[in-house]
Amino acid sequence: MITQKYLDELTYEVIGSAIEVHKFMGRGLLESVYHQCLVEELKHRNINFITEMKVPVIYK
């Protein structure tokens, strides 16, 4: 069962990962650069994730 405490800790780690990437890489780079760095940071912190999932979209 997923508890609120688990979600809070996970959120803290994910936001911390994003902050770490931004601190290290700085600003002004392409999104794809930050994406790849965040992938590496999440792996380093042993956070399981899925990236670039396909989402079905219906337009008009």
C-alpha positions in Angstrom: 0.0 0.0 0.0 1.2 3.5 -0.9 1.2 5.7 2.1 1.2 9.5 2.3 4.6 9.4 4.0 6.0 7.3 1.1 4.6 9.8 -1.5 5.9 12.8 0.5 9.4 11.2 0.6 9.3 10.3 -3.1 8.2 13.8 -4.0 11.0 15.3 -2.0 13.6 13.1 -3.8 12.2 13.8 -7.3 12.1 17.6 -6.7 15.6 17.3 -5.2 16.8 15.5 -8.3 15.5 18.3 -10.5 17.1 20.9 -8.4 20.4 19.1 -8.4 20.3 18.8 -12.2 19.6 22.5 -12.5 22.3 23.5 -10.1 24.9 21.4 -11.9 23.9 22.2 -15.5 22.7 25.8 -15.1 20.1 27.4 -17.2 19.5 27.9 -20.9 20.0 24.4 -22.3 17.6 22.3 -24.4 14.9 20.3 -22.6 16.4 17.1 -24.0 19.6 17.9 -22.1 17.8 18.3 -18.8 15.8 15.2 -19.6 18.8 13.0 -20.0 20.5 14.5 -16.9 17.3 13.9 -14.8 17.2 10.3 -16.1 20.8 9.8 -14.8 20.0 11.6 -11.5 16.9 9.4 -10.8 18.9 6.3 -11.6 21.6 7.4 -9.2 19.0 7.8 -6.5 17.5 4.4 -7.3 14.1 5.9 -8.1 12.1 3.7 -10.5 10.5 5.6 -13.4 9.3 5.3 -16.9 10.3 8.0 -19.4 8.8 9.1 -22.7 5.6 7.2 -22.4 3.2 7.3 -25.3 -0.1 8.9 -24.4 -3.1 8.5 -26.8 -4.5 11.9 -27.7 -7.7 12.5 -29.6 -7.7 15.9 -31.4 -10.9 17.3 -32.8 
